[in-house]
Amino acid sequence: MRFVICGVGAIGGVLGGQLVKAGFEVLGIDPAPEHAAAINTHGLQLKGLHGQHTLRLPVVRRAAHVAFRPEDVILLAVKSGQCGRAVAALRRATRLDLPLVCAQNGVTNEALAARTFRQVNGLMLLIGATCLRPGEVIHTGNGPVGVGTYPTGVHPVAEAVAAALEQTDLAVYTTADIRRAKWHKLLLNLNTATLGLTGLSTQEAMAEATVRAWMAEVWEEGVRVVEKAGLEYVEPPGMASIGEHIHALRTDAAPILAVPTAADTTGRSSLWQDLYHRRGVVEVEYLNGVIVRLGRQYGVPTPYNSLLRTVSHTMARARALPGQYTIADLRALLRD
């Protein structure tokens, strides 16, 4: 089995690096010229929780440059907004009936991929990862990784992917309902916008009472919408539920994390990284935007998620760096 990873950014880089480190053959696809050149010239630099490693992971710029094999498994790790284009490019590049595994935020990617690929699986990833410099990815958090087949079940391919990932440093489990797992992750991801707008790391946010209170309100609003819509969500085995997270934040029972001084252990949200790289777009539509649209449909007010969505888009269009707002600023905007 060879893994072809489409998108060798933060998440794709950590997954690919971990698989290479475990002895698997991995080929990357990434359009960023400096990033691809750095990896091909110097190897992928995988840093963070499990040490520093230089790993051979060849990268091509386009799916059309890959000579696909019957035993390949495609891991799709591009942003949700790029999913449609990436899937179309992969389909043009091969007529082989290859399995595809969606490793992205949001709840729309598997359904989109299933229009084109017959065998679609999903990864629910709660790992932390950053990619701030070409050729380098940092593994900052080691949360669980759920593997399942879309729409339900655990196909032998999903079992094989889980078995491969179990040979890495990641904590892996299988689930027969990947959609419920991804809805739970979407709820947790609603505060990626909070972290991007305030510029706070995960650890800094948890150390500040005003931020914890705001995060609880954002999550609770999302839960009200999802439950009104009749959508089911489930946390990974052994992990606290979203309700327990909210209660912990409100009662100051949430663990206060040590604020790191090194980038290798600093948790940076995906939206923080989008703003940091000044990409001009953020994936907020696939997270907070989902809650806003469902709220309208089911008559549930969504002031917190609507504000995070609007301000995130404004910052992205302005190419503004993360950290332009405090929680007090956001609350003032909420009252306006």
N, C-alpha and C positions, 0 to 999 in steps of 0.2 A: 504494500500500500504506500503510495506517494501522496503527500498532501500538497495541493496547489492553493496557496493563500492569496486571495484577491483583496489587496489592501494591506500593506505591511506597515501600518501606522502603529499607534500605541497598542491596541488590542491585538491586531494581526501580528505585530512584531513580537509581543510576548508569547502568544500562542506558537508562532513559528519557531522562535528561539527555544522555547521549552521542548518542543517536539524534536528539533535538531539535537538538543542536548541529550535527549533520551534515546537518540540513535535512529530516528526516522528521517527519510528523505523528504525534503521540503523545497518547493519552488515558489517564489513570490512573484506577484504581479503588482506593480505600483507605478503610477504615471509620473510621480515627482522625480525630475531628473537628478537633482542633487542627492536625494535620499537613496535612489536606486544606485547611483554611481558610488556613493560612500560605502554601501553594503557590498557591492561587487568588488570594490577595490580593497577595502580593509576588513571585510566581514561584518556581520551584524554584531553590534555591541549591546549585549544584554546585561543590564545592571539591576541593582536593587536588593530585594529581600534575600535572594539566594546567591549573592556574590556577583562577581564580574566575569563575563565570559565573552570571548570572541568566537563567533560561530559562522560556519560556511553555509550561507543561505542565498543561492543565486536568485537574482531578481531581473525580470524583464519588464518592459514598460507597457506592453499591451497583451491582452489575452490572445490576440492573433499570433503572437510570437511563441506561444507554447505548443509543443508537440505533445498533445494529450495522449494518455495511455488508458487502456481499459481498467486498470487497477487504481486510477486516480480518484481521490476524494477532494472536492473543492470546498474550501472554507471561505465564506464570503464575509469579509471584515471591513467593507467600506461603510461610510456613513449612510444612514437610512435614505437621505435625499439623493444619493448616488446609486441606490440599489437597482432601479430600473435600467439605467444605462449599463451598469456592470453586468447584470444578468443577460441583457441583450447581446453584449459583446462576447460573453462566454458562450452563448448559444451559437452565435455566428462562427466562433472559433472551433467548435467541435460538434459533430453529430453523434458522438458516443453517448450512451445512456448513463451518464455519470451521476453519482449522488452529490447533492449540494447541501452544505450545512451553513445556516445563517447564524452569524456570531455578532449580531448588532443590537443596539438599543431599539426600543420600540416594539410594536406588536403587528406591524404590517408587512414585514419583509418576507416571511415564510409564504404567506398567501400570494404575494407578488411573484416570488420565485417559482411557486407551484404552477403558475400559468405556462411556464416554459420548460421546467425540469420536472420529470416524473417522480423522482425520489428526493424529497426535501426533508431535512431534519433541522433542528434548532439547538443552539447553545444559549443557555441563560447564564451570563457571566457576571459575577459580583467581584471580580478581581479589580485591583487598581493598576492603572498603567498610564505612563506619559511618554510622549515622543516630542521633545523640544529641540533636538538637534539632528541634522541628517545622519543617518546610519546608526542612531542610538535610541534604544527604548529602555524604559525604567519600569520594573515591576514593583509597584508600591504597596499593593494590598492583596492578600491571599484569600479572598472570600470564595464561596463554593461555586462550582461550575456544574450546571444541570444539562444533561444531554437527553434529547427525545426526538421522536419522529413527528412530523406535521401531517395531519392535524392531531392525531393521537397515536399512542403505541410506542414501542421501542423496536424498530427494525434492526435486523442483524448489522446493518451498516452503522446505526447509532450505537449498538453494542460495541462494535469494533473501534469506533472513534472514542468512546468512553474508555475502553481498555487501553488504547494508546495514550490518552491523556492521563490515565492513572499511573503511567510510568514516568510522568513529569512531577514537578513540585506542586501541582495544582490539586485541590481537593475536589473530587469528582463524584457525581451521583447520576443515576438515570431516572427519568420520569416518563410516565405514560401520557402525561398531559402537559406538553411543553407550553401550550398557550396560557394555561393558568399560571405557570411559573413566570412567563414573560409579563403578564399583567401585574404580578407582584413587583417585578423589577421596575416596570414603568412607574408604579407608585413611588418606589424608592428614588427613582431618577428625577422626580419632579423638583427636587432641590439642587440638581446640577446647575440650574439657572441661578439660584440663590448664591451658590459658591462662585459662579462666574462673574455675576454683577458686583458682588462685594469683594472679589479677589481673594477670599479666604480659602485656605486649605481645609480638607475634611477635619483635620485635628484642631485647627484654629476655631472652626465653627462650633465644634462640640465643647470647646473650652469657654464659650461666651454665652451667658444666660439669655441675652436678648436674641441672639441668633437661634438658639435652641427653641425658644418660644415661637419665633417666626416659622421655622422649619416644621414644627408640629402643626401649625395652622395650615400650611401648604399641603402637608400630607393628609390631614383630616378632610380638607376640602376635596382632594382627589378621591379619597375613600367614599365620601358621600355620593359623588358622581358615579363612580364605578358600581357601587351597590345599587343605586337607583336604576342604573342601566341593566341590572341583572347579570353583570359579568362576574365570573368567579376568578379568584386569585389565590395562590397558595405560596407560602414561604418554603425555602429549602429545609430538608430534614434537620432538626436540631437548632434551627435559627428562630429568633424571636419573630412574632407576627408584626405586621405593620401597626396594629393596634397597640401592641406592647411597646413598640418603638415610640409611638406618640405619647403613651402614658409615661414612659421613662423620661422623655424630654420635658414633659409638663411638670413632673414631680422632682426634677433634678436628679433622677435615679440613673440617667444615661451615663455611661462611663466617660470620665474626663480623660481624653487622650493626651499623651505627652506631645507637645508641639515640637516637631523635628526642626533641626537646623540644617539638615542636608537634603538635597533634592531627591536622593535615592529613597527616602522614606516619606516624602511629602505627597499627600493625596491631592491630586488636581482633577477636578471634574472635566468631563468631555467638553462642556460648553466653555469652561475656563480656557481650555486648550484651543478651541476654535477662535476665541477672541485674542488669545496670545499670538496666534499665527496670523491674525488679521485676514482671515479667509473671506470675509464679506458675507458669509452665511453661517447659520448655526442650525442645529437639529431640533430646536425647540418645538417646531410644528409636530414632531413625532413623539413628543413627551407632553409638555404642558398644553400644547395645541390640541392634542387628543382630548384632554380633560375639558378644555373650553368648549370644543364642538359637542361633546357628549352632554355637557351641562346645558347648552342651549337646547339640545334635542329633548332632554328630559326635565327641563325646567328647574335646574339646580344652579343657583348663583355661583360664579367662579371668580370672585374679585382678585384673589391672590394669584391664581394661575394665569388669569388674563393679564395682570400687570407684569408678571415675569415674562410672559410671551411677548408683549408689546415692547418692553424695555430691552429685552434681548435682541429683538430684530433691529431696534433703533441703534443699539451699540454696534451690532454687526455691520450695518450699512455704513456707519461712520468710521469703521475700522478702528474703533476705540479699544484700548487695552482693558483687560479685566481689572476690577477694583474701583470703578467709577462711583459706586454707591455704598452707603452704609445702610444698615437695617433701619435706622431712623429716617434716612432719605426715602426708602421704599415705603415705610409706613406713612410718610407725609404724602407721597404720591397716591397711596391707597385712599387717603381721605379726600383728595381733590375731586 
